[in-house]
């Protein structure tokens, strides 16, 4: 006759719990890694351009009438709002470091964002 150790059942339960938790964390990571990339148009009509605290924001409409609101853009594009407004443009994007503060004042924090860095009128 075998004698059971009093903690043997608890040990097995903890092992199963730990394996389940690791599996859940691993599947969450896979889901995060498989997020669909943000759709950014390459050709669209500029509907509005607004200067923000950390970047310029552009509202666009593509040839299929899909709207893209508040697409981030570099500040120099905001400065040329009248040039691009209601024009069909070819858009180029780049990863840019932007201020990551609650206000326009510098705070020493930044983050990388994909912004429109160039607009070329095509019509």
Secondary structure, 3 states (H helix, E strand, C coil): CCCCCCCHHHHHHHHHHHHHHHHHHHHHHHHHHCCCCCCCCCEEEEEEEEECCCCEEEEEECCCCCEEEEEEECHHHHHCHHHHCCCEEEEEEEEEEEECCCCCCCCCCEEEEEEEEEEEECC
